[in-house]
């Protein structure tokens, strides 16, 4: 009798793990728009050099990445790869997106965007291969 009960618990646990994994993966295929009100500039070690009151809107679809700063032209491009691992969708977890981006089709940059969720806060860190040792980070004020 005890073996049957343990087997049922194991099946239920497996079902819940699969269902939870499906929910976490499902959000990775959806369009996400994040809005930030400040931008921080970091050195290669991740130390903040300066923070400015210049926000941005970041839109991520399954195939495209668009960054629209408050004071500049939008950069957009095609996503070349993405990894996604969220325990709680866009609250606890991480996504890494690689893309080739440009402003108005000029000055291409190979960008890695790391989206980290910790304690319900989502931070996006941008790095471009063409700008070694420099990082840009925004903390999302709003997420849709």
N, C-alpha and C positions, 0 to 999 in steps of 0.2 A: 504494500500500500504506500509506503514512504517513497519508494522508487518512482511510482506513478506520479506522486505529488511533485517530486523534484523534476521529473521530466516535463510536467505541465508548466512549472515555473520557468524552466530553461526555454521552452518554446515561447512563452509569453515575453520573456526578457529579450529573446532574439527578435521577436516581432516588433517590440518597442524600439530596439536599437536600429532596425531597418527603417522603421517609420521616421524616427528622429533624423537619421542620415538622409532620407529623402527630403525632409523639410529643409535641412541645412543646405543641401545641394540645389534645391529648387530655387532658392533666392539668388543663386549665382547666375542663373540664366535670365534674370529679370533686369529691366532698366532701373538704374539707381541714379538719383540726382541729389547731390550733397551741396549745401550752401555753407560758406564760411565767411566770417566777418574780419578776420585778421590773418596775416601771412607771416610766418617766421622763416628766417634764413639761417641755415645751420652749416657748420663746417663738416669735414669728413668724419669726425668722431661723433657727430650728432649734437654738439653743443650749440645752443642758440647764439647767433651773432647779433641779430637784431630782429625785432618784431614791428610790423607796420600795420596800421589800420586800413588795410586794403584787402578786401574780400575776394571771393571767387565762387563761381558755380561750376561744379564738376559733374559731368554726365557720363555714365558708363552704360553701354548696351552690350550685348553679346559680342558685337563686332567692332564697335567704335568707342573712342574716348575723346571727350571735348572738355577743354578747360577754358572758361571765360572769366578772366580777371576783371575787377571793377574798372581799372584804368587802362586797359590794353585790349588789343585784338585777340580774338579767340584763337586757341591752338586746337587742332583736331587731327585725328589720324586713326588708322586701322590697328586694332589689337592683334598682335602676333602670337601671344600666348597668355594664358591666365591660369592661376591655381587658386583654389577656394577651399577654406576650411573654417567653418563657423559652427560653434557650439550653440549659440543663440544668434539668429540672423541679425547681422550688423550691430551687435552689442558686445559679443564675446567671440573673437576669432580673427581670421586674417585672410586677405586676398592679395595676391601679387599679380599685377597686370603689366605686360610689356607691350609697347606700341611704338610705331614710327609716326611722329607728329610733326606738324609744320604750321606756320602762320601763312595763310593765303597761298599755300602750295610752295612756299620757299623756305629755305633754311631748315631742312629736316633734322630732327633730333630723335635719337633712340632712347626712349624714356622707360623707366621702371617706376611704377606707382605701387607703393605698399600701403594697403588699407588695414589698419590695426584697430580692433575693438577691445577695450579693456574697461571694466567697471561701467559699462554703458556709454562710454565716450569713444567716438570714432575719429582717428587721426589719419590723414593722408600724407605720405612723404613721397616727394617727387625727386628722382635722380635722372640726369641725362648723361649718357656716355661721353658726349661732347663737352661736358662741363665737369670734369673730375674734381672731387673734393668739395663740391657744392651740393646742398640739398635744400629743398623748399618744403615746408610743412604747413598744413592747415588743419585745424580742428573743426569738424562739422558742427555747426549750430543747428542745422536743420537737415533732415534726411527724408527723402520721398522715394 
